[in-house]
Amino acid sequence: MLRAKADPSLVENLPARHPYHTLLTEVPKLTEDEVGRARRVTVIERATYTVTGTALELRAVFGDGRTESIFLHEYTALSLFGYLQEYLEAADILTGPAAGSA
């Protein structure tokens, strides 16, 4: 999407129903109330993680009370956790300690 925005010639020959075009042209028109309701229903209120054999179960509890489980293979879960660890360490380095006279 970013490359196509920078260089429209990349997508000019795509058919009108190509996913690139439909993502841009078929955006739902929602009212503020609909957006608020959707946010309340889809927001994850809390999540628990359970290791079961070679899988990690992520059980999410949504704002409307329903629960869903997502199962990740151990290698995928470890990869994600490793990425998050690196991300948090980089964020910590970038923010640094508070200093100065502000």
C-alpha positions in Angstrom: 0.0 0.0 0.0 2.8 2.4 0.9 4.8 1.6 -2.2 1.7 2.0 -4.4 1.0 5.4 -2.8 4.5 6.5 -3.6 4.4 5.0 -7.1 0.8 4.7 -8.5 2.1 3.0 -11.6 2.5 -0.2 -9.6 -1.3 -0.7 -9.3 -2.7 1.1 -12.3 -3.2 -2.1 -14.3 -4.9 -4.1 -11.5 -8.5 -5.0 -12.0 -11.2 -2.8 -10.2 -12.1 -5.7 -7.9 -8.5 -6.4 -6.8 -8.1 -6.3 -3.0 -5.9 -3.2 -3.3 -8.7 -1.2 -4.8 -11.5 -2.6 -2.7 -9.6 -1.7 0.5 -9.6 1.9 -0.6 -13.1 2.2 -2.2 -15.3 -0.1 0.0 -14.6 1.5 3.4 -17.6 1.0 5.6 -19.4 4.2 6.7 -20.0 3.9 10.4 -21.6 6.4 12.7 -19.8 7.4 16.0 -22.3 5.2 17.9 -21.6 2.2 15.7 -17.9 2.7 16.1 -18.3 3.0 19.9 -20.5 -0.1 20.1 -18.0 -2.1 17.9 -15.1 -1.0 20.1 -16.9 -2.1 23.3 -17.7 -5.5 21.8 -14.3 -6.2 20.3 -11.9 -4.8 22.9 -10.1 -7.5 24.8 -10.8 -6.9 28.5 -8.3 -9.5 29.7 -6.3 -12.4 28.4 -4.7 -15.5 29.9 -2.0 -17.7 28.6 -1.8 -21.5 29.2 0.8 -23.9 27.9 -0.8 -27.2 26.8 1.7 -29.7 25.4 3.4 -28.1 22.4 0.9 -25.2 22.1 0.3 -22.0 23.9 -3.4 -21.1 24.4 -4.3 -17.5 24.4 -7.8 -17.1 25.9 -9.2 -13.7 25.4 -12.3 -12.2 27.2 -13.9 -9.5 25.1 -15.8 -6.5 26.2 -19.2 -8.2 25.6 -18.2 -11.2 27.8 -17.6 -13.7 25.1 -14.4 -15.7 25.1 -12.2 -17.1 22.4 -9.1 -19.3 22.3 -6.3 -19.0 19.9 -3.7 -21.8 19.9 -0.2 -21.1 18.8 2.5 -23.7 18.2 5.4 -23.3 20.7 7.8 -22.1 18.1 5.4 -19.4 16.9 4.7 -18.3 20.5 8.4 -18.2 21.4 9.1 -16.2 18.3 6.4 -13.7 19.2 7.6 -13.4 22.8 11.1 -12.9 21.6 10.0 -10.2 19.3 8.1 -8.5 22.1 11.1 -8.7 24.4 13.3 -7.0 21.8 10.6 -4.4 21.1 10.3 -3.6 24.8 14.1 -3.4 25.3 14.4 -1.1 22.2 11.6 1.1 23.6 13.3 1.3 26.9 16.5 2.4 25.3 14.7 5.0 23.1 12.8 6.6 26.0 15.7 6.7 28.4 15.6 8.1 31.9 13.8 11.4 32.7 16.3 14.3 32.9 16.7 18.0 32.4 14.8 20.9 33.9 11.5 20.6 32.1 
